[in-house]
Amino acid sequence: MRQLSGLLGFIAVIAALFVFNSAYVVDESKQVVITQFGQPVGKPVIQAGLYFKLPFIQKANYLEKRILEWDGYPTEVPTKDKKFIWVDTTGRWRIVDPLLFIQSMGTEMHAQSRLDDIIDGMTRDLITSYNIVDIVRNSDQILTATKMEEDIASEERYEKITIGRDQITRAILEKAKNIVDDYGIELVDVRIKRLNYVDRVRQKVYERMISERKRAVEQLRSEGQGIRAEIEGQKERELKKIQSEAYRKAQEIKGKADAEAIKIYADAYSKDPEFYGFTKTLELYPETLRGSSFLISTETDFLEYLKGSSPKASQAE
Amino acid sequence: MAEIQLPKFNAPQYGSLFFVFLIVLIFSSIGTLFYSVEPDEVGVIQRFGKYVNTTQPGLHLKLPFGIETVKKVKVTHVFKEEFGFRTVQAGVRSNFIRSGSENSGRSSYSNQGRMFEQESLMLTGDLNVADVEWIVQYRVKDPVLYAFRVRNVNETLRNMSEAIMNLVVGDHSINEVLTVGREKISHLVHLKLQEVLDSYETGILITNVVLQDVTPPDPVRPSFNEVNEAKQEKEKVINQAWEDYNRTIPKARGGAEKAIREAEGYSLDRVNRAQGDADRFTQVWEAYKGSKEVTRTRLYLEAMQKIWPNVKEKYIIDQDAKGILPLLDLNRRGEGSEPHAAA
């Protein structure tokens, strides 16, 4: 009896072991390929849930079903116009054909290093075949924007792009996609994460930026001086205009007044010019003759009475 | 006998063993039977790995022993990612490590600063370099997608945020990036980042993209400041010129007005005087017309009356007595004034 129960217990444990080994749980984020002695068996399990397999001889290989990260190494690449830049790419991928994946890649680690090779190669190929503006810019909106700003423009930096960054990364993606298709991998996205000049070029660029700013400074200064001169000129002009106009007006007014005065005098005096001459002369005598010496003949009207009071005497003379 | 006795001995033995086993089972199951969801979370329930339900905050029951598992996802919490700098210690006065920071004495810090510089230094559309620091705020809008569709969502967000900021900055000039284009850039990044994250089904909602310090790279910064100074100076020079203009021109206008008024004054004076003189003459003449002879004599004599007292030397010569004139020593008088002869 004791032996029987012991045996039963043993069988129960063995059975439990078999059950636990044959059952497996697939998470929402996972997919499974069943292998038997290393050989894939049946269809891969993609839906999440509880599944069973043959215990011990079959093995459940878990693979990711989610979108996975891929991050490239920064690489130094020359562009078509011989600018050396650091390019750092990033990408996203997922395993769409687990069977194919497990046969060709085996592990995720291996896949990552394959992706490194492929995408880095593609990136290098495409970047070297375009000018730097095509890699940096995505559109030509800057051309219209900067024209408005009237900033210091420079030749090659404002040339039109041929395809732009989005198109280049699309091209990298498409080309790489075709290759990794054979590994059961879908490449979801490839993007340029970081882009910068290599150190020695960067120094040059900094120097250029500084010299550009200096130019801008000088331009601003001379613009200021120019506008000041303009304002000063305008001021002088205005000043002269005001002053001369005032002078002209004043002279005009004075002239009119003089003319009117002449007319008034003429109108009045022409009534009897002789009488005017007589009275005016008499008016002038006292002032003009003051302090002078006279040598006067008795024949003068004034002295005629010195000789006698008879008007006839004078008449007889 | 012994065979009969054995079950008697063993039955309570097995029974108590089973009982203990049951107790242990119950107690251990309690731990996996209940779970609580905090107010800022939801629970994502999986049964044998398969998603079945999402539960709201509170205490809940689930099937024990790993048949059902729960993933708790913070859905109301707003997360923040920093680019180009890191908050070392948040607080009223937060400490930062910035991309260009050289002041932090420890070498590990400056190494970190160097690392952030790689994040923040980027090329602008006019092939200049800008140092851009920004933050992205986000929360989980779909906990199921968030839990199952993308591995390492945080890393994906960081990578894509960098890639898109690089792309957008690469499409603007350095002046736009530094000044006028800031809002436009963060808006564009916000839109594009959301678009990309949606296409990956990350279940994330970007709530905010904010540009922080956006500066020219350190070696270039002084020259950018110089430009700003020059702008100020230009304004100043222009203002000074206008100031001078405004000081001079109204004053000149006043002067002009004054000259014209003076001329008008002169005009009035001249005309009035002329009119006065004319009126006077006319009056006198009117009166004179009536009695010409006597008035004429009177006027003559009145004038003489005024003249004679003021004449210094008077020599009266009789017309009949000729020969006196040669005897008169004209030089002796020495007054210089010519002798006058009244007509």
Interface residues (C-beta under 8 A of the other chain):
Chain A: M1 R2 V25 V26 D27 E28 S29 K30 Q47 A48 G49 L50 E64 R66 I67 L68 E69 D71 P74 I85 T90 R92 I132 V133 V136 R137 N138 S139 Q141 I142 A145 T146 E149 D151 S154 R157 Y158 R165 D166 V188 D189 R191 I192 K193 R194 L195 N196 Y197 R202 V205 Y206 M209 I210 R213 K214 A216 V217 L220 R221 E223 G224 Q225 I227 R228 I231 E232 Q234 K235 E238 L239 I242 Q243 E245 A246 Y247 K249 A250 Q251 E252 I253 K254 K256 A257 D258 E260 A261 I262 I264 Y265 D267 A268 Y269 K271 D272 F275 Y276 F278 T279 L282 E283 Y285 P286 L289 R290 G291 S292 S293 F294 L295 I296 S297 T298 E299 T300 D301 F302 L303 L306
Chain B: E3 L6 P7 N10 Q46 F48 G49 K50 Y51 Q118 E119 L121 M122 L123 T124 G125 D126 L127 N128 V129 A147 F148 R149 V150 R151 N152 E155 T156 N159 M160 E162 A163 I164 N166 L167 G170 D171 H172 S173 I174 N175 E176 V196 S199 Y200 E201 P216 P217 P219 V220 S223 F224 E226 V227 E229 A230 K231 E233 K234 E235 K236 V237 I238 Q240 A241 W242 D244 Y245 T248 I249 A252 R253 G255 A256 E257 A259 I260 E262 A263 E264 Y266 S267 L268 D269 R270 V271 R273 A274 Q275 D277 A278 D279 F281 T282 V284 W285 Y288 R296 L299 Y300 L301 E302 A303 M304 K306 I307 N310 V311 K312 E313 K314 Y315 I316 I317 D318 Q319 L328 R333 E335 S337 E338 P339 H340 A341 A342 A343
